[in-house]
Structures are given as structure tokens and as C-alpha cells.
């Protein structure tokens, strides 16, 4: 009699190139003939294209651009770095360009990962060069070292939320803003998209 069967398969993507998954199916009343590959009249091939998923990093600042006041602690800055693509972003990083006359307040950084989980203390970004600082998340969050920042289908594990505080000196220049740059790598260690925002 006719029957419908549902088969579920899971696989791990290991390539950045397009490929084809070929499934061979057959049916025979003579199992020995089928095993010996004699009975091929009912052999059917199903071809499924395999298209590698790509990461797509995005930045969302939780507040509008801050008005910098002289000689004062600035309002807490909060932002979210998330992967809007379906492929994992490996070695995700966030670079902060700090305006002249602004200092980051040591010990003020907090992280929520996966996004929505309780905030916990987080290391301050390391100095990179000039006024630029960097968070290398795969070195600070163990899950990201192995899986990367996962795709949107794994929400909320596709998102990191960070907040921190900064203070201004009495010699701060006007019309200066923080600039944030997020970047990462795809499965084949090629740079994914790079996103920059001021806030």
C-alpha cells in the first residue's frame, strides 16, 4: 500500500562553496537483489542544492547621539551587536573610537549574552591604537570561541548587549561622537560585512 514517510536529516556546514546533496532512494521486494545492486529499476535520485549561509552583523545603539557635557560623567551607553544572517560570525569584534577628551570608566562594562540574560561584569575593551579600543568577544565569551555569534535562527544566541560608562574632561571638543565598528569572519575565515555607527 502507498505510504508517506517523513525523514529528517541534520548536517554541519563545513564549506563556503555551493554544493549539491544527492540522495538515492530505492524500493524492492528482494532485499538481497537490492543489496547486490541488481535491482535498479526503482532507483530514484533526489538532488538538493546546498547554499552556504552567510553572517550579517548589525549594530543597534540603545540611545540617540549623546550631548557631551564638560567635566561630567556621561549617561550610560548601551548597544547591541547582533547577527541578522543565518551563518555564524566567527571572531566577532567591536572597535570603539573614543572622542578626544573622553575617558572610559574602568570597571563599568557589563554584558548580556545571550541577549536578554541578566547583565554581568565584563572586562573593559583593550587599547588598540590611538583613541581606538577593541572587544574580541571570542576571547571573552567561551561559547563564541567554538560556535561564533550564531545566526538569527538561534535567537537570542545571535546577539550581545554591552553597556558602559564614560566621563568627559573640561577640554572636550564640540561635535565629537563615539564611533563603533563591528566585524567578524565567515566559515572560511573571510571578513564578513563591516558595520560602523556613531553615537
Buried (B, 14 or more C-beta within 10 A) or exposed (E): EEEEEEEEEEEEBEEBEEEEEEEEEEEBEEEEEBEEEEBEEEEEEEEEEEEBBBBBBBBEBEEEEBEBEEEEEBEBBBBBBBBBBBBBBBBBBBBBBBBEBBEBBEEBBBBBBBBEEEBEEBEBBEEEEEBBBBBBBBEBBEBBEEEBBBBBEBBBBBBBBBBBBBBBEEEBEEEBBBBBBBBBBBBEEEEBBEBEBEB
